[in-house]
Amino acid sequence: MSTGIIKKVAGPLVIAEGMRDCNMFDVVHVSNMNLIGEVIEMHGDRASIQVYEETSGLGPGEPVVSTGNQLSVELGPGLIESIYDGIQRPLDDIMKVSGNNLSRGVSVPALKRDKVWQFKASAAVGDKVIGGDVIGTVQETEIVLHKIMVPAGISGVIKEITGGEYKVTDTVAVVEDEKGERHELTLMQRWPVRIGRPYQKKLSPDMPLITGQRVIDTLFPIAKGGVASVPGPFGSGKTVVQHQLAKWAEADIVVYIGCGERGNEMTDVLNEFPELLDPKTGHSLMERTVLIANTSDMPVAAREASIYTGITIAEYFRDMGYSVALMADSTSRWAEALREMSGRLEEMPGEEGYPAYLGSRLAQFYERAGRVITLGSDNQEGSLSVIGAVSPPGGDISEPVSQSTLRIVKVFWGLDASLAYKRHFPAVNWLTSYSLYVDTMANWYKENVAEDWMDLRARVMSLLQEESELEEIVKLVGMDALSNVDRIKLEAARSIREDFLHQNAFHETDTYTTLKKQYHMMQLVMAFYDKSVAALDQGAQLNALINMPIRERIGRFKYVDEKDIEQNYSDIIYNLDVDIDNIIKKGDD
């Protein structure tokens, strides 16, 4: 244990001398108030420490004591439904100790030490185990079965194991390794947040994370274990998109990190999530959610740590074989914390004052996502998908955080303020967004949804792009300059925009759309387009085709119940054919 004294205090940065025996990223206790800090730079016996709590009132000469351990999180039963700050301190427990305002130096364990859990052993005495093997389970909430695993790096033979009621610190099993050393296993394990948890191998991102959001699933899908970025200006709907994904994405566990967001936004999340019903189970969404709240008025250094705290907890559930979705809102605030600490350290600034290592830090974070074969002899498959919101100043995505993020992520859902002002939600701009997973997932869509899914998707995208070009012509020379086929093209594209891409998050049917229904919706719009173009060749009147009554039913198909979609689809196609035949006959007359 290394002990030094404070030499200098500059906001969240403290310089201490006499710390020669310290290591990078060691956790230290600063001053007699026991403030938590982390060593981020060493010069001889001088350590630069980022302090995760308010430093006002600190002065030179006060003691600094190193713990010799890296910043770590506690992983075990009790994580689900918890609300933590950026360094995994439970906010509800801190409130009981210090009241509504966070006091400095409060030390509260992340997992409740007095709570008793019912442990069911699934391994027996004499079993050989390796790191990652499941030795038992705890029913953490009604919908989450918490698997108790052998910590990575430990292997051997189980000498003792007993089911029953335990606290997280109680020994539930003893493993003896080849050297004869005995390892006592508790319900809880610790892991340093800046080191990714190990796995056997990473799998190809060839299956989608189905979200029920049409613009995402059809046009810009994210793979299970993939990474996506949601940049957008103020008021464009980033938070609602993340709420929808938390609620509907095919994930067993949701980890939501509010990193440097406004306090009232985090309050909304904290109030809404417990009230949101999980559509899959009928229980509260909180029963499969971990929340990390680090608001903009909390110490800036803890904001930097919150991202790593969240992704380490997410990796832990991934290692149990679960599909985990991590929402980070927003990585721009995290980058601002990096910039502030870099400035305090007097490092050479990069673009717009951000540190030169901004890109590599972002990459280290996003690269921890993936679909993997976990440790252990069962070869379970787990996945961790990361969706990061970016809040570029003034909505300008040419700034460094957005650009560094785009170099790393494979899905870009660009939110557009002009669409949001038109009340088009989700306000994802279909001309600037993209997904690089589409080709690797093409076979999955063909095998699991429809053989022509990719062709239909390509035609829908093509129509939207052609509409953009035609709109320019209309602005220059007016609608009359367009041919009849181009007019039909504009109508079909409008139908895609208003009926397919526009989705009401607060409508009980429209809030979630299955892939089968999305496929039929695409088919209906393209059937209208193809049959209308064919009818024009046979002399049909353009206005009659545009004003067909059946078009309203095509538009309202998104509100049809799942059980009725096949019948409704057949009816609409039949009536479309009848209407077009009648229009052609009138044209002949």
C-alpha positions in Angstrom: 0.0 0.0 0.0 1.5 3.3 -1.1 0.9 6.6 0.8 1.6 10.1 -0.5 0.6 13.7 0.1 -1.4 16.1 -2.1 0.9 18.6 -4.0 -1.7 20.3 -6.2 -5.5 20.4 -6.8 -6.9 21.4 -10.2 -10.7 20.7 -10.3 -11.1 16.9 -10.5 -7.4 16.4 -10.9 -5.1 15.9 -7.9 -1.3 15.6 -8.1 0.2 13.6 -5.2 3.9 13.0 -4.3 5.4 9.9 -2.7 3.4 7.5 -4.8 6.4 5.6 -6.4 5.0 2.2 -5.5 1.6 3.0 -7.2 0.5 1.6 -10.5 -1.5 3.1 -13.4 -5.3 2.8 -12.8 -4.9 2.0 -9.1 -7.8 3.2 -7.0 -6.8 5.7 -4.2 -8.5 7.3 -1.3 -7.8 11.1 -1.3 -7.6 13.1 1.9 -9.2 12.3 5.3 -12.6 12.5 3.6 -11.8 9.2 1.8 -12.7 10.6 -1.7 -12.4 7.9 -4.4 -9.9 8.5 -7.2 -7.9 6.7 -9.9 -4.3 7.1 -11.0 -4.2 8.1 -14.6 -0.6 9.3 -15.0 2.8 8.6 -13.3 5.9 10.8 -13.4 8.6 9.4 -11.0 6.9 9.4 -7.6 4.3 11.9 -8.8 0.8 10.5 -9.5 -1.9 12.3 -11.4 -5.3 11.2 -9.9 -8.7 11.8 -11.3 -11.1 12.1 -8.4 -14.6 10.8 -8.8 -16.1 13.2 -6.2 -16.2 17.0 -5.6 -12.7 18.2 -4.7 -13.6 21.7 -3.3 -11.9 22.2 0.1 -8.9 19.9 -0.6 -5.5 21.4 -0.1 -1.8 20.5 -0.3 -0.4 18.3 2.4 -3.4 16.0 2.8 -2.8 12.2 2.6 -3.4 10.0 -0.4 -3.5 6.2 0.1 -3.4 3.7 -2.7 -5.5 0.5 -2.4 -3.3 -1.4 -4.8 -6.4 -2.5 -6.8 -7.9 -1.3 -10.1 -11.3 0.3 -10.3 -13.6 -2.8 -10.2 -17.3 -3.6 -10.2 -19.1 -6.1 -8.0 -20.9 -8.7 -10.1 -23.5 -10.9 -8.5 -27.2 -11.1 -7.6 -28.7 -7.7 -6.9 -27.5 -6.0 -10.1 -30.9 -6.1 -11.8 -33.3 -3.3 -10.8 -30.4 -1.3 -9.3 -29.7 2.3 -10.0 -25.9 3.1 -9.7 -23.8 6.2 -10.2 -20.8 6.2 -12.6 -18.5 4.1 -10.2 -21.2 1.6 -9.2 -22.4 3.2 -6.0 -26.1 2.4 -5.4 -27.9 5.8 -5.3 -30.8 4.5 -3.3 -28.5 3.3 -0.5 -26.5 6.5 -0.6 -29.7 8.5 -0.2 -30.5 6.5 3.0 -27.1 7.4 4.4 -26.7 11.0 3.3 -30.2 12.3 2.3 -31.2 13.8 -1.1 -27.9 15.5 -1.7 -24.9 13.2 -2.3 -22.3 13.6 0.4 -18.6 13.1 -0.3 -16.6 10.1 0.9 -19.7 7.9 1.4 -18.7 4.3 1.1 -21.6 2.0 0.3 -21.2 -1.5 -1.2 -22.6 -2.0 -4.7 -24.4 -5.2 -3.8 -26.5 -5.3 -0.7 -24.6 -7.3 2.0 -27.7 -8.0 4.2 -30.0 -9.5 1.5 -30.4 -13.3 1.5 -30.6 -15.2 -1.8 -31.8 -18.7 -2.5 -28.9 -20.5 -4.2 -29.7 -23.7 -6.2 -26.6 -25.8 -6.8 -26.3 -27.4 -10.3 -22.8 -28.8 -9.8 -21.8 -31.6 -7.3 -18.8 -32.5 -5.2 -16.2 -34.1 -7.4 -17.1 -32.3 -10.6 -14.3 -30.8 -12.6 -14.9 -27.1 -13.4 -13.1 -24.4 -15.4 -13.6 -20.6 -15.5 -17.0 -19.7 -16.8 -18.8 -22.9 -15.8 -22.2 -22.5 -14.1 -22.2 -24.1 -10.6 -25.7 -22.9 -9.6 -28.5 -20.3 -10.0 -30.3 -17.6 -8.1 -33.8 -16.4 -9.2 -32.9 -12.7 -9.1 -36.2 -11.4 -10.4 -39.3 -13.2 -11.8 -37.8 -13.1 -15.3 -34.0 -13.2 -14.7 -32.3 -16.4 -13.6 -28.9 -15.3 -12.3 -26.2 -17.9 -13.1 -23.4 -18.2 -10.6 -20.2 -18.9 -12.5 -16.7 -20.0 -11.7 -14.5 -16.8 -12.0 -12.2 -16.7 -15.0 -8.7 -18.1 -14.2 -9.9 -20.7 -11.7 -10.2 -24.4 -12.5 -10.1 -27.6 -10.6 -12.4 -30.0 -8.7 -15.3 -29.0 -6.5 -14.6 -30.0 -2.9 -17.7 -28.4 -1.3 -21.0 -27.1 -2.6 -24.3 -26.7 -0.9 -27.6 -25.1 -1.9 -29.5 -22.9 0.5 -29.9 -19.3 1.6 -26.8 -17.1 1.3 -25.6 -13.5 1.3 -23.5 -12.4 -1.6 -20.3 -12.6 0.5 -20.9 -16.1 1.8 -19.0 -19.1 0.4 -21.2 -21.4 -1.6 -18.5 -23.7 -3.0 -14.8 -24.6 -2.7 -12.7 -25.5 -5.7 -9.3 -27.2 -5.4 -6.9 -26.6 -8.3 -4.1 -28.8 -9.6 -1.6 -27.3 -7.1 -3.8 -28.2 -4.2 -4.8 -24.6 -3.5 -8.4 -24.1 -2.4 -10.5 -21.3 -3.8 -13.7 -20.2 -2.0 -16.4 -19.1 -4.4 -19.1 -16.7 -3.3 -22.2 -15.5 -5.1 -20.3 -12.4 -6.0 -17.1 -11.8 -8.1 -15.2 -8.6 -8.9 -13.8 -7.5 -12.3 -11.7 -4.4 -13.2 -13.8 -2.2 -15.5 -11.1 -1.2 -18.0 -10.3 -4.8 -19.0 -12.8 -6.7 -21.2 -14.1 -10.0 -19.8 -12.6 -13.0 -21.6 -14.5 -15.4 -23.9 -13.6 -18.3 -26.1 -14.2 -16.8 -29.6 -16.1 -14.1 -31.4 -18.8 -15.1 -33.9 -19.7 -13.5 -37.2 -22.4 -10.8 -36.9 -24.8 -12.7 -39.3 -28.1 -12.5 -37.4 -30.1 -9.4 -36.7 -31.1 -7.9 -33.4 -34.8 -7.6 -34.1 -36.2 -4.3 -32.7 -39.7 -4.1 -34.1 -38.8 -0.6 -35.5 -39.4 -0.7 -39.3 -36.8 1.8 -40.4 -34.2 -0.1 -38.4 -35.2 -3.7 -39.1 -35.8 -3.3 -42.8 -33.5 -0.5 -44.0 -30.7 -0.2 -41.4 -30.5 -3.4 -39.3 -28.1 -4.0 -36.4 -26.6 -7.4 -35.9 -26.8 -9.3 -32.6 -23.6 -8.3 -31.0 -23.3 -5.3 -33.3 -22.6 -1.7 -32.6 -24.7 1.3 -33.7 -24.5 5.0 -33.3 -27.5 7.4 -33.0 -26.3 10.9 -33.6 -28.8 13.7 -33.6 -29.4 17.3 -32.5 -31.5 18.4 -29.5 -35.2 17.3 -29.8 -34.7 14.8 -32.7 -35.7 11.8 -30.6 -32.5 10.0 -29.5 -33.8 9.2 -26.1 -37.2 7.9 -27.4 -35.3 5.7 -29.9 -33.2 4.2 -27.1 -36.4 3.7 -25.0 -38.0 1.8 -27.8 -34.9 -0.4 -28.3 -34.7 -1.0 -24.6 -38.4 -2.1 -24.5 -38.7 -4.1 -27.8 -35.2 -5.3 -28.9 -34.7 -9.0 -28.7 -32.5 -8.7 -25.5 -32.8 -10.6 -22.3 -31.0 -7.9 -20.3 -30.9 -4.1 -20.8 -28.1 -1.9 -19.4 -28.9 1.8 -19.7 -26.1 4.3 -19.1 -27.2 7.9 -18.7 -23.8 9.5 -19.1 -23.7 13.3 -18.5 -27.3 13.8 -19.6 -29.5 16.4 -18.1 -30.8 15.5 -14.6 -34.5 15.9 -15.7 -34.0 13.4 -18.6 -32.5 10.9 -16.2 -35.4 11.5 -13.8 -37.8 10.7 -16.7 -35.9 7.4 -17.3 -35.9 6.5 -13.6 -39.6 7.2 -13.4 -40.6 5.6 -16.7 -38.6 2.4 -16.7 -40.3 1.0 -13.6 -43.7 1.8 -15.0 -43.0 0.5 -18.5 -44.5 -3.0 -18.9 -42.1 -5.5 -20.6 -44.2 -6.7 -23.6 -42.6 -10.1 -23.5 -43.3 -11.0 -19.9 -46.0 -8.5 -18.7 -43.7 -7.5 -15.8 -42.0 -4.2 -15.2 -39.2 -3.5 -17.6 -36.9 -2.8 -14.6 -37.0 -6.5 -13.8 -34.4 -7.0 -16.6 -32.7 -3.7 -16.5 -29.6 -2.1 -14.8 -29.5 1.7 -14.7 -26.4 3.8 -14.4 -27.2 7.4 -13.8 -24.4 10.0 -14.1 -26.0 13.3 -14.7 -24.3 16.4 -16.0 -24.0 18.0 -12.5 -22.1 15.0 -11.1 -18.3 15.0 -11.0 -16.9 14.9 -14.5 -14.3 12.2 -13.8 -17.1 9.7 -12.8 -18.7 10.3 -16.2 -15.6 8.9 -17.8 -15.8 5.8 -15.7 -19.5 5.2 -16.1 -19.2 3.9 -19.6 -16.7 1.2 -18.5 -18.8 0.3 -15.4 -21.9 -0.2 -17.6 -20.2 -2.3 -20.3 -18.5 -4.6 -17.6 -21.8 -5.3 -16.0 -23.2 -6.0 -19.5 -20.3 -8.4 -20.3 -21.0 -10.3 -17.1 -24.6 -11.1 -18.2 -23.4 -11.9 -21.7 -21.1 -14.5 -20.1 -24.2 -16.2 -18.7 -25.4 -16.8 -22.3 -27.8 -13.9 -22.4 -28.5 -11.5 -25.2 -27.7 -8.0 -23.7 -28.4 -4.6 -25.1 -26.4 -1.7 -23.8 -27.6 1.9 -24.4 -25.1 4.7 -23.8 -26.7 8.2 -23.7 -24.5 9.9 -24.7 -20.9 9.2 -25.6 -20.4 13.0 -26.5 -20.7 13.8 -22.8 -18.2 11.1 -22.0 -15.8 12.6 -24.6 -16.2 16.0 -23.0 -15.1 14.5 -19.7 -12.0 13.0 -21.5 -11.3 16.5 -22.9 -11.6 18.2 -19.5 -9.2 15.6 -17.9 -6.8 15.8 -20.8 -6.7 19.6 -20.5 -6.0 19.4 -16.7 -3.1 17.0 -17.5 -1.8 19.6 -20.0 -1.6 17.0 -22.8 -1.2 18.1 -26.4 -4.8 18.7 -27.6 -6.1 17.2 -30.8 -9.0 18.4 -33.0 -11.3 20.9 -31.2 -9.4 20.3 -27.9 -10.3 16.6 -27.6 -7.3 14.4 -26.7 -5.4 12.7 -29.5 -6.4 9.3 -28.1 -10.2 10.0 -28.4 -10.6 7.6 -31.4 -8.7 4.7 -29.7 -10.7 5.1 -26.4 -14.0 5.0 -28.4 -12.8 1.9 -30.2 -11.8 0.2 -27.0 -15.3 0.7 -25.7 -17.2 -0.3 -28.9 -15.0 -3.3 -29.6 -16.1 -4.9 -26.3 -19.5 -5.6 -28.1 -20.0 -8.9 -30.0 -21.7 -12.3 -30.2 -19.4 -14.8 -28.6 -18.9 -18.3 -27.4 -18.5 -17.8 -23.6 -15.9 -19.4 -21.3 -16.8 -22.7 -19.7 -17.3 -26.2 -20.9 -20.9 -25.7 -22.1 -19.9 -23.5 -25.1 -22.9 -21.1 -24.5 -23.5 -18.3 -27.0 -24.0 -14.8 -25.5 -24.2 -11.5 -27.2 -23.7 -7.8 -26.3 -25.0 -5.2 -28.6 -24.0 -1.6 -28.0 -26.1 1.4 -29.1 -24.4 4.7 -28.4 -26.2 8.1 -28.7 -24.1 11.0 -29.9 -25.1 14.6 -29.2 -23.0 16.7 -31.7 -23.1 20.5 -30.9 -25.7 22.1 -33.2 -26.3 18.8 -34.9 -23.1 19.0 -36.9 -21.8 15.5 -37.3 -18.5 16.7 -38.8 -17.3 17.2 -35.3 -14.6 14.8 -33.9 -16.8 12.6 -31.6 -19.2 11.8 -34.4 -16.5 11.2 -37.0 -14.4 9.0 -34.6 -17.6 7.0 -33.8 -18.5 6.6 -37.5 -15.0 5.1 -38.2 -15.8 2.4 -35.6 -19.5 1.5 -35.7 -21.1 -0.3 -38.6 -24.6 1.1 -38.2 -25.4 4.8 -38.4 -29.0 6.0 -37.7 -28.7 9.7 -38.5 -31.5 11.6 -36.8 -32.7 14.6 -38.7 -34.1 17.8 -37.0 -36.2 18.7 -40.1 -38.0 15.3 -39.9 -38.6 15.7 -36.2 -40.1 19.2 -36.8 -42.5 17.6 -39.4 -43.5 15.1 -36.6 -42.0 12.3 -38.6 -40.8 9.8 -35.9 -38.4 7.9 -35.7 -36.6 10.8 -37.4 -34.0 8.6 -39.0 -32.9 10.2 -42.3 -33.0 7.3 -44.9 -30.6 9.2 -47.3 -27.7 9.6 -44.8 -28.1 6.5 -42.6 -26.5 3.2 -43.4 -25.9 -0.4 -42.1 -22.8 -2.4 -43.0 -24.3 -5.6 -41.6 -26.9 -5.9 -44.4 -24.8 -8.1 -46.7 -23.6 -10.5 -43.9 -27.2 -11.0 -42.7 -28.7 -11.4 -46.2 -28.8 -15.2 -45.9 -30.6 -15.0 -42.5 -33.3 -12.9 -43.9 -33.7 -15.2 -46.9 -33.9 -18.3 -44.7 -36.0 -16.9 -41.9 -38.3 -14.3 -43.4 -38.7 -14.5 -47.2 -36.6 -15.4 -50.2 -37.1 -12.0 -51.8 -36.6 -9.9 -48.6 -33.3 -8.4 -49.8 -34.7 -7.6 -53.3 -37.7 -5.8 -51.8 -35.6 -3.9 -49.4 -33.3 -2.8 -52.3 -36.3 -1.6 -54.4 -37.7 0.4 -51.4 -34.3 2.1 -50.9 -34.1 2.8 -54.6 -37.5 4.4 -54.7 -36.6 6.7 -51.7 -33.4 7.8 -53.4 -35.1 8.4 -56.8 -37.8 10.4 -55.0 -35.1 12.7 -53.6 -33.8 13.3 -57.2 -37.3 13.9 -58.6 -38.1 16.4 -55.8 -35.2 18.5 -57.0 -36.7 18.6 -60.5 -40.1 19.5 -59.1 -38.6 22.4 -57.2 -36.9 23.7 -60.4 -39.6 23.2 -63.1 -42.7 22.1 -61.3 -44.7 18.8 -61.1 -46.0 19.1 -64.7 -42.5 18.4 -66.1 -42.6 14.8 -64.7 -43.8 11.8 -66.7 -46.8 9.8 -65.4 -44.4 6.9 -64.3 -42.4 9.4 -62.3 -45.6 10.8 -60.7 -46.5 7.2 -59.6 -42.9 6.8 -58.3 -43.4 9.9 -56.1 -46.7 8.5 -54.8 -45.2 5.1 -53.9 -42.2 6.8 -52.2 -44.6 9.0 -50.2 -46.5 5.9 -49.1 -43.1 4.4 -48.0 -42.3 7.5 -46.0 -45.7 8.2 -44.4 -47.0 4.6 -44.0 -44.0 2.4 -43.6 -41.2 4.6 -42.1 -43.4 6.7 -39.8 -44.1 4.7 -36.7 -46.0 5.7 -33.6 -44.2 4.7 -30.4 -47.3 5.3 -28.3 -49.8 3.3 -30.4 -50.3 -0.2 -28.9 -50.2 -2.0 -32.3 -47.9 0.3 -34.3 -45.2 0.5 -31.6 -43.8 -2.9 -32.6 -43.9 -4.6 -36.0 -42.9 -8.2 -36.7 -40.6 -9.0 -39.6 -43.5 -10.8 -41.3 -45.7 -7.8 -41.1 -42.9 -5.5 -42.3 -42.4 -7.8 -45.3 -46.2 -7.6 -46.2 -46.1 -3.8 -45.8 -43.3 -3.6 -48.3 -45.1 -6.0 -50.7 -48.3 -3.8 -50.6 -46.5 -0.6 -51.5 -44.5 -2.2 -54.3 -47.7 -4.0 -55.6 -49.4 -0.6 -55.9 -46.3 0.8 -57.7 -45.9 -2.2 -60.1 -49.6 -2.6 -61.0 -50.0 1.2 -61.4 -47.1 1.4 -63.8 -48.4 -1.6 -65.8 -51.9 0.0 -65.9 -50.5 3.3 -67.3 -49.2 1.3 -70.3 -52.7 0.0 -70.8 -54.2 3.5 -70.9 -55.2 4.0 -67.3 -55.8 7.6 -66.0 -53.0 8.8 -63.6 -55.4 10.7 -61.2 -57.7 7.7 -61.0 -54.7 5.5 -59.9 -53.4 8.0 -57.4 -56.9 8.5 -55.8 -57.8 4.8 -55.5 -59.7 4.2 -52.2 -57.7 1.0 -51.6 -54.6 3.2 -50.9 -56.0 4.2 -47.6 -56.2 0.5 -46.5 -52.6 0.1 -47.6 -51.6 3.0 -45.4 -53.6 1.7 -42.4 -52.2 -1.8 -42.7 -49.7 -1.0 -40.0 -52.5 -0.8 -37.5 -53.8 -4.3 -38.3 -53.5 -6.9 -35.5 -50.8 -9.6 -35.9 -53.4 -12.3 -36.1 -55.3 -10.6 -39.0 -52.4 -9.7 -41.2 -52.6 -12.6 -43.7 -56.4 -12.1 -44.3 -56.0 -8.4 -44.6 -53.1 -8.7 -46.9 -55.0 -11.0 -49.3 -58.1 -8.7 -49.2 -56.0 -5.6 -50.1 -54.2 -7.3 -53.0 -57.5 -8.6 -54.4 -59.2 -5.2 -54.1 -56.2 -3.5 -55.6 -56.4 -5.7 -58.7 -60.2 -5.1 -59.0 -59.8 -1.3 -58.7 -57.0 -1.2 -61.3 -59.0 -3.4 -63.7 -62.0 -1.0 -63.3 -59.7 2.0 -64.0 -58.3 0.4 -67.1 -61.8 -0.4 -68.4 -62.9 3.2 -67.9 -59.8 4.3 -69.8 -60.7 2.0 -72.7 -64.2 3.5 -72.8 
